[in-house]
Amino acid sequence: MISVRDLAITFGSGPGAVHAVRGVSFDVADGESFGLVGESGSGKSTVLRALAGLNRLWTGSATLGETSARVQQPRLVQMVFQDPYASLHPRHTVDRALSEPLEIHRIGDANERVERALADVGLGPAFRFRYPNQLSGGQRQRVAIARALMLEPRVLLLDEPTSALDVSVQAEILNLLRRLRVERRLTMILVSHNLAVVAHMCDRLAVMNRGLVVEEMDVATLRRAEPREAYTRQLLTASKGYDREVASGIVTFD
Amino acid sequence: MSTWQDRLLTDTPRSRREARLGALYRSWLQFRSNRLALLGLAIVLLLIVVAAFAPWIATHHPNEQNLAQRLLAPGGAHWLGTDEFGRDVFSRIVYGARITLYIVALVAIIAAPIGLIVGTAAGYLGGWVDAVLMRITDVFLAFPSLILALAFVAALGPGIENAVIAIALTAWPPYARIARAETLTIRNADYIAAARLQGASTGRILSRHIMPLCLSSLTVRVTLDMAGIILTAAGLGFLGLGAQPPLAEWGAMVSSGRRYILDQWWVATIPGIAIFAVSLAFNLLGDGLRDVLDPRQKK
């Protein structure tokens, strides 16, 4: 479904250029859920934005279905953003946000589709004509998920969908995404720095550091805490919470 | 609280219209708490009513001359006195409201959309489009507006339509600047990225996603500029380049009355007060609107 080969992304040029992604390759099969893990600045979100077609300045190859990721395919790929406070238009009601993709693609029976989409993400019809400022963070993220699914895409890209939410809401959103994935046979790429989230959501994952994929493994390996690479082991230890000894022992990998 | 207020302030509106009305009502409640802004709104509404019902409000025909009754002091049949041709000043003020409103409305209708389109396009598209559009804007900004308007009127010939065109041509660059600045802050927002992912065209993103967000700060700025527009129009009228006699235009009335200002003060003073009151009203209204509409000023 998704194939990425030697993807490299550089911001800027000359001596000040930032090589955000330095040759990343991975494949995601149809219906698979794939995790991209790494610390801040490892390039994982950058890869996702390139796959979504939001950034076209890259080299290498990245294809979704049969087509290059440079071409936007709204009915094949959609994305859920990290910050639900920034991903909904402040002057559009929930109804407007959900009808917009239907209007763009001239899809009929908008009324029923919007109602069904809201019900699918666990929001009642009472939410339909609210503005984003009348919604909580979790409710906003549900609306953002509903919006991403309006065009019935086969691929859903998730950019840290729960990191801006508090813990109890995180679990609700993750369970919602799991359910929708099964119901709609979605192919998903989940970007996260949270190994627990990835272990909960994904079949396979790639660990990124400094724009490179350090290691690819399946979730069973992650659960057994048997990664091959030293960097991944360090990430695993760090994810268990703050520990002074661990913190002092952290090394920079390149 | 009565039921219609409950329905407007509900958290669960039942239709798009109800949601929009509810948002409007909330803004109105906030606007209402500003006394001065209410005063401004009242004067502007009064101006509109006077302009709309001028034939019924005026006591005389605005252009009817009566040389036997020239330069009469306020009082009696002529509430605000008469001018040098014996025309009733009150009636001329009433009819002058039409011209003032006409100028203000036309300038806003011409200048605001031009500024909005130029600014949002420059901000969103960036690159050479931005460079070209903003340098054109800079060129227009570099001229003092009254001088540029004078030049246009001199070239096109005096008259109220040409005055409107001239003022509009000098009024749009600040709007383009505001719209561009606003666009730059939202063009990289996730909700714009989401609209692109949904396959929205550039035109659709500009008109349905970006422009509505620029509209509030633009409305505030246009309202605040109304006072300047009225003054420029009055200035052109004063110089004899705006409305032509015998049209009752406030600036032209001040101009013709200045010869008598020492002995018959009302001929020039009363249109001057009218200009002052309406300009002040638009400023107060603009300030009140800014408190409600401009998110950065929100307390």
Contacts between the chains, C-beta under 8 A, distances in Angstrom:
chain1	res1	chain2	res2	distance
A	52	B	193	7.9
A	52	B	197	6.0
A	53	B	197	7.3
A	54	B	193	5.4
A	54	B	196	6.8
A	54	B	197	7.1
A	72	B	196	7.1
A	72	B	197	6.9
A	72	B	199	6.4
A	74	B	197	6.3
A	74	B	198	5.3
A	74	B	199	3.7
A	77	B	197	7.5
A	78	B	197	6.0
A	78	B	198	7.7
A	79	B	193	7.8
A	79	B	194	7.3
A	79	B	197	5.7
A	81	B	190	4.2
A	81	B	193	7.3
A	81	B	194	6.9
A	82	B	190	7.8
A	83	B	190	6.6
A	86	B	189	5.9
A	86	B	190	4.7
A	86	B	191	7.0
A	87	B	190	3.9
A	87	B	191	5.5
A	87	B	194	5.9
A	88	B	191	5.8
A	89	B	191	4.5
A	89	B	195	7.8
A	89	B	209	6.1
A	90	B	191	8.0
A	90	B	213	7.3
A	91	B	212	5.1
A	91	B	213	6.3
A	93	B	13	8.0
A	93	B	16	6.4
A	93	B	19	4.9
A	95	B	16	6.0
A	95	B	19	7.7
A	96	B	16	7.1
A	100	B	195	7.0
A	100	B	198	6.4
A	100	B	200	7.3
A	100	B	208	7.8
A	101	B	198	4.2
A	101	B	199	7.5
A	104	B	198	5.7
A	104	B	199	5.3
A	104	B	200	5.4
A	104	B	204	7.0
A	105	B	199	6.6
A	126	B	11	7.8
A	126	B	12	4.1
A	127	B	12	7.8
A	129	B	12	7.5
A	129	B	13	4.0
A	129	B	14	6.6
A	129	B	15	6.3
A	129	B	16	6.2
A	129	B	18	6.5
A	129	B	19	4.1
A	130	B	11	6.9
A	130	B	12	7.3
A	130	B	13	7.2
A	130	B	19	7.1
A	131	B	19	6.9
A	131	B	23	6.7
A	134	B	11	6.1
A	144	B	194	7.6
A	147	B	194	6.8
A	147	B	198	7.9
A	148	B	194	7.9
A	150	B	198	7.9
A	151	B	198	6.9
